Amino acid sequence: SSSSSSGRTTIHNHKGKERDNNEIIKLIDFEYSGMNTRASDIANTFCECCDMNNLKPDYETEYPTVEEQNIFLESYIRESDERLANEL
């Protein structure tokens, strides 16, 4: 579900996602989920690709490439708004 506050659309997102060795995204720490902007959800998803467990992420090698980001964004938009995705 989504709501609008101050002209911004907020969505329910999952701030506790991690990948396992099979690249399957699993929801963990459900208490971290909540309403936030889409941009925050997307930014958090990209940052979670980096190894945050040791607090020394290697953004140069772990952060999604531009191509990977575009694939993700296209899928994200298509899931959210098929009409908009077809216009891109």
N, C-alpha and C positions, 0 to 999 in steps of 0.2 A: 504494500500500500504506500501511498505518497501523500504529502501534504505540502502546503505552501505557506511560508512565513517570510515576511519582508521581501516578497518577490522571488525568493529562491525555492526551488523544489527540493524537498527532502525525501529520502527514501530509507527503507530499512536496509542496513548494510551489516556486514560481518567483519568486525575489526580483529578477529582472532583466527584468521585462516593461515594454515601452513601446508606445505606440500610434503608428501612422503616420497620415498625413492621411486615410486611408480608414477609420479607427476599427477597424482589424484589430489584434488583439493578437498580437505576435510575441515568441517567447522569444529573449532575447539573453543573452549572458554566462552560459552554462550552469553555470559554476563557482560561481555564486551560489545555485544550487538546493540544497535539502537538507531534512531533516526539521525540522518546526516545528509549532506549534499552529495550528489552523484560524484562530483569531482573528488571529494574526500574519500569516497569508496574506491574509486579508480586509483588514486594516488597511493592509498594504503595497500591495495592489491599489488601494485608494482613494487613498492618498498618491501613487502613481505617476500618477494622473490629472493631477496638478499638474506644472507645468514645473519640474523639479528641475535641469535643465541649467545654469541661471544661479544656482542656489542662493538664489533669491528667489521661491519659489512664491507665487502669489496664491490662497490658500485660499478667499477669499470668492467668487471667480468660477470657479475651476478645480476645486475639490473637488466630488465628486458631490453632487447634491441629495438630500434625503431620499427622494424618489420614485425616483431613479436607484439609490440604495443598496438600497431595498426590492426593486426589480426584480432587481438583481444577487443579493441574498441569497436571494430565492425560487428563482432559477435554480440557485444554488450548492447550496442545501439539496435541491432536487429531484434534482439530479445525484448527490448524495451518498446521499440516503435518501428514496426515493419515498414510503414510508409516512409518514414524519414530515412531508414536504411536504404531503401530503393532509390532515393533521390541522391544519395552520395556517390 
